[in-house]
């Protein structure tokens, strides 16, 4: 492995660790009281975008990247 490969691997590990830290941090920041509360769609939307905002953005970026990867893999080669 050369120096450039080591640098790329280190950046990939740092990015994965940062992603994991943000996801775990957003999960742990929510208070889980255990009660069964009835709420409607407005309350659900408010909870998702206020409590789970960073996680929602990361999941959206990952889904976008996977969609692009799927399109790239499914693309037919030109001869």
Buried (B, 14 or more C-beta within 10 A) or exposed (E): EEEEEEEEEEEEEEEEEEBEEBBEEBEEEEEEEEEEEEEEEEEEEEEEEEBBEEBEEBEEEEEEEEEEEEEEEEEEEEE
